[in-house]
Amino acid sequence: MTTKQSCPAKVLLVEDEELISEMIGEALADSGFQVRVAADANEALEHLAEGFEPDVLFTDINLPGDMDGSLLAFAARKMRPNLPVVYASAAWDALTNIRTVPGSVFVPKPYSPRNICSLLTRMISAPAAA
C-alpha cells in the first residue's frame, strides 16, 4: 500500500467570483486540500512571493486587473517551473485567444466541485509538467 504525502496537497485557487470561490474552496478543503484563495492575479503572486508553495494552480482565465489567468500561470511557472495548472472559464472559446503553459488543463464553467477535486488530485499525482 502506498502512502500519500504526509501533509495535505496545497491549491492556489484564483477566482474573482466570490460565490464560485467559496463553493470550490470549501469543496477542496472538505476533500483534504489546503487552499489559499486569491481574487486576482496580483494577490495570487503575493501568496507565492510570501513562500506559499502550492501543488497546483487552479485559476479562472478572466480575472480583474492587468493580468489574466494565462499571464498569471506563466508568472507562477517562473517561480515554480513544474507547477501544474488548471484553467477555468465560462467562455467556451477562452483558449483560442490566449497562450497556455505546457501541460495545463482547461475546465469549462460550470463545473462540478467533485470533478475538480478529482482532477486536481490527478494533476498533483501526475509526472512534473514540461
C-alpha positions as CSV (number, residue, x, y, z in Angstrom):
1,M,0.0,0.0,0.0
2,T,1.4,3.4,-1.0
3,T,1.0,6.3,1.4
4,K,0.1,9.8,0.3
5,Q,2.2,12.7,1.2
6,S,2.0,13.4,5.0
7,C,0.7,17.0,4.6
8,P,-2.3,17.9,2.6
9,A,-1.9,18.9,-1.0
10,K,-1.9,22.7,-1.5
11,V,-4.0,24.5,-4.0
12,L,-3.8,28.1,-5.0
13,L,-7.3,29.0,-6.1
14,V,-7.7,32.2,-8.1
15,E,-11.3,33.2,-8.7
16,D,-12.8,36.6,-8.7
17,E,-16.5,35.5,-8.4
18,E,-17.0,35.2,-4.7
19,L,-19.7,32.6,-4.7
20,I,-17.7,30.3,-7.0
21,S,-14.6,30.9,-5.0
22,E,-16.4,30.0,-1.7
23,M,-18.1,26.9,-3.3
24,I,-14.9,25.4,-4.8
25,G,-12.7,26.4,-1.9
26,E,-15.0,24.7,0.6
27,A,-15.2,21.6,-1.6
28,L,-11.4,21.4,-1.9
29,A,-11.0,21.9,1.9
30,D,-13.6,19.2,2.6
31,S,-11.6,16.9,0.3
32,G,-8.5,17.4,2.4
33,F,-6.7,20.1,0.3
34,Q,-5.0,23.1,2.0
35,V,-6.4,26.0,0.0
36,R,-5.2,29.6,-0.5
37,V,-7.7,31.8,-2.3
38,A,-6.9,34.9,-4.3
39,A,-9.4,37.2,-6.1
40,D,-6.9,38.3,-8.8
41,A,-3.5,37.5,-10.2
42,N,-1.6,40.1,-8.1
43,E,-3.0,38.6,-4.9
44,A,-2.0,35.1,-6.1
45,L,1.5,36.3,-6.9
46,E,1.7,37.8,-3.4
47,H,0.9,34.3,-1.9
48,L,3.7,32.8,-4.0
49,A,6.2,35.6,-3.1
50,E,5.4,35.1,0.6
51,G,6.5,31.5,0.3
52,F,3.3,29.6,-0.3
53,E,4.2,26.6,-2.4
54,P,1.1,25.2,-4.0
55,D,1.0,21.7,-5.5
56,V,-1.4,23.0,-8.2
57,L,-2.7,26.4,-9.5
58,F,-6.4,26.5,-10.3
59,T,-7.2,29.8,-12.0
60,D,-10.0,31.5,-13.8
61,I,-8.9,32.9,-17.1
62,N,-10.8,36.1,-16.9
63,L,-9.5,38.0,-13.9
64,P,-9.9,41.7,-13.0
65,G,-6.8,43.9,-13.3
66,D,-4.0,43.9,-15.8
67,M,-3.1,40.2,-15.6
68,D,-5.4,37.4,-16.7
69,G,-5.1,33.7,-15.7
70,S,-2.9,32.9,-18.6
71,L,-0.3,35.6,-17.7
72,L,-0.6,34.5,-14.0
73,A,0.2,30.9,-15.0
74,F,3.4,32.0,-16.9
75,A,4.5,34.2,-13.9
76,A,3.8,31.3,-11.5
77,R,5.8,28.9,-13.6
78,K,8.8,31.3,-13.5
79,M,8.7,30.9,-9.7
80,R,7.7,27.2,-9.7
81,P,8.7,25.6,-13.1
82,N,6.8,22.3,-12.6
83,L,3.6,23.7,-11.1
84,P,0.6,22.0,-12.6
85,V,-2.0,24.5,-13.9
86,V,-5.7,24.1,-14.4
87,Y,-7.6,27.0,-16.2
88,A,-11.3,27.6,-15.9
89,S,-13.7,29.8,-17.8
90,A,-17.3,30.2,-18.7
91,A,-16.2,31.4,-22.2
92,W,-16.0,28.2,-24.3
93,D,-13.6,29.8,-26.7
94,A,-11.4,31.2,-23.9
95,L,-8.4,29.2,-25.0
96,T,-8.4,30.4,-28.6
97,N,-7.2,33.8,-27.7
98,I,-4.6,33.0,-25.0
99,R,-1.3,31.2,-24.6
100,T,-1.3,28.4,-22.0
101,V,1.6,26.9,-20.1
102,P,2.7,23.4,-21.3
103,G,0.9,20.5,-19.7
104,S,-2.0,22.6,-18.4
105,V,-5.7,21.6,-18.4
106,F,-8.8,23.6,-19.2
107,V,-12.2,23.1,-17.4
108,P,-15.3,24.8,-18.7
109,K,-17.7,26.5,-16.3
110,P,-19.9,25.5,-14.8
111,Y,-18.1,22.5,-13.3
112,S,-18.7,20.0,-10.6
113,P,-16.7,20.6,-7.4
114,R,-16.3,16.8,-7.0
115,N,-14.9,16.6,-10.5
116,I,-12.5,19.4,-9.8
117,C,-11.3,17.7,-6.7
118,S,-10.6,14.5,-8.7
119,L,-8.9,16.5,-11.5
120,L,-6.6,18.4,-9.1
121,T,-5.7,15.1,-7.3
122,R,-4.7,13.6,-10.7
123,M,-2.8,16.7,-11.7
124,I,-0.8,16.6,-8.5
125,S,-0.1,12.9,-8.8
126,A,1.0,13.1,-12.5
127,P,4.6,13.5,-13.5
128,A,6.0,17.0,-13.4
129,A,4.8,19.5,-16.1
130,A,7.0,20.0,-19.1
